[in-house]
Amino acid sequence: MTPELIVDVAEALREASYDGPIWSANCEQMNVNLMRLSSGQGVAEHVNADLDVLLVVLEGVGTITLDGEERSFEAGQVFVLPRGTRRGIQCRNGPLVYITCHRQKGGLMPTVAR
């Protein structure tokens, strides 16, 4: 593993003063993002039609909406989000810190749920 693909999560969080991705790694076969959200912030519901996503919650408490069903979660939980699932995340008690991981795909952008 090359140095640019290694992150000290505690250091990255100390330096982060904004919501959103605070670290990303794009390898030949995989994309990984370290995300941070403040209390009350979230990721709007969207559909990723192309990729399954692994989501690992490291810190905080939040709500995830999967195809219209709302579920509470906390640090230590892991979700597998199948492609085509309408999903959104809301931080309830933050910061909410989580990692997403999926197969590499160039130009990945979520699609707004209709």
KOLTI-488724 format. One record per residue (C-alpha): residue in three letters; y, x, z. Coordinates in steps of 0.2 Angstrom, whole numbers, plus 2048, in hexadecimal, padded with zeros to 3 digits. Layout:
N
- ALA | Y | X | Z
...
END
This chain:
114
- MET | 800 | 800 | 800
- THR | 811 | 807 | 7FB
- PRO | 81F | 807 | 808
- GLU | 829 | 7FA | 800
- LEU | 81B | 7EE | 803
- ILE | 81B | 7F0 | 816
- VAL | 827 | 7E7 | 821
- ASP | 82A | 7E8 | 834
- VAL | 82C | 7D5 | 837
- ALA | 836 | 7D7 | 847
- GLU | 842 | 7E3 | 83F
- ALA | 845 | 7D7 | 830
- LEU | 848 | 7C9 | 83C
- ARG | 855 | 7D3 | 846
- GLU | 85E | 7D7 | 836
- ALA | 85D | 7C5 | 82F
- SER | 86D | 7BB | 831
- TYR | 869 | 7AD | 824
- ASP | 85C | 7A0 | 820
- GLY | 84F | 7A3 | 812
- PRO | 845 | 7B1 | 80C
- ILE | 848 | 7C1 | 817
- TRP | 83B | 7CC | 80E
- SER | 830 | 7CA | 7FF
- ALA | 822 | 7D5 | 7F7
- ASN | 81C | 7D2 | 7E5
- CYS | 80C | 7DB | 7E1
- GLU | 802 | 7DB | 7D1
- GLN | 7F8 | 7CC | 7D7
- MET | 801 | 7C5 | 7E6
- ASN | 812 | 7BF | 7EC
- VAL | 816 | 7BF | 7FF
- ASN | 826 | 7B8 | 807
- LEU | 82C | 7B9 | 819
- MET | 837 | 7AA | 81C
- ARG | 843 | 7A6 | 82A
- LEU | 84C | 795 | 82E
- SER | 858 | 790 | 83C
- SER | 856 | 780 | 846
- GLY | 85A | 771 | 83B
- GLN | 858 | 77B | 82A
- GLY | 84A | 778 | 81E
- VAL | 842 | 779 | 80D
- ALA | 844 | 769 | 803
- GLU | 835 | 760 | 7FD
- HIS | 82F | 767 | 7EC
- VAL | 81F | 769 | 7E2
- ASN | 817 | 779 | 7DD
- ALA | 80C | 774 | 7CF
- ASP | 805 | 785 | 7CB
- LEU | 800 | 78E | 7DB
- ASP | 7F7 | 78C | 7EB
- VAL | 801 | 793 | 7FA
- LEU | 7FC | 79A | 80B
- LEU | 808 | 797 | 818
- VAL | 807 | 7A0 | 829
- VAL | 813 | 79B | 837
- LEU | 818 | 7AA | 842
- GLU | 826 | 7A2 | 84D
- GLY | 82E | 792 | 851
- VAL | 82A | 77F | 84F
- GLY | 82C | 775 | 840
- THR | 826 | 766 | 835
- ILE | 81E | 767 | 825
- THR | 81D | 759 | 819
- LEU | 80E | 758 | 80D
- ASP | 80D | 74B | 800
- GLY | 818 | 73F | 80C
- GLU | 80E | 743 | 81C
- GLU | 818 | 74C | 829
- ARG | 80F | 758 | 835
- SER | 816 | 762 | 843
- PHE | 811 | 774 | 845
- GLU | 815 | 784 | 84F
- ALA | 812 | 797 | 84F
- GLY | 800 | 79C | 84C
- GLN | 7FC | 78E | 840
- VAL | 7F7 | 791 | 82E
- PHE | 7F8 | 785 | 81F
- VAL | 7F0 | 786 | 80E
- LEU | 7FB | 77C | 802
- PRO | 7F2 | 777 | 7F2
- ARG | 7FB | 777 | 7E2
- GLY | 802 | 767 | 7DD
- THR | 806 | 762 | 7EF
- ARG | 817 | 75B | 7F3
- ARG | 81D | 765 | 802
- GLY | 82D | 769 | 80D
- ILE | 830 | 772 | 81D
- GLN | 83C | 76F | 82B
- CYS | 840 | 77A | 83A
- ARG | 841 | 770 | 84A
- ASN | 842 | 77E | 856
- GLY | 846 | 78F | 84F
- PRO | 848 | 79B | 848
- LEU | 839 | 796 | 83E
- VAL | 830 | 7A5 | 837
- TYR | 822 | 7A4 | 82A
- ILE | 819 | 7AD | 81C
- THR | 815 | 7A6 | 80C
- CYS | 808 | 7AE | 800
- HIS | 802 | 7A9 | 7EF
- ARG | 7FB | 7B0 | 7DF
- GLN | 808 | 7B9 | 7D5
- LYS | 811 | 7AF | 7C8
- GLY | 821 | 7B5 | 7C0
- GLY | 831 | 7AA | 7C2
- LEU | 829 | 79E | 7CF
- MET | 836 | 790 | 7D3
- PRO | 832 | 780 | 7DD
- THR | 834 | 770 | 7D4
- VAL | 83E | 762 | 7DC
- ALA | 833 | 753 | 7E1
- ARG | 838 | 743 | 7D8
END
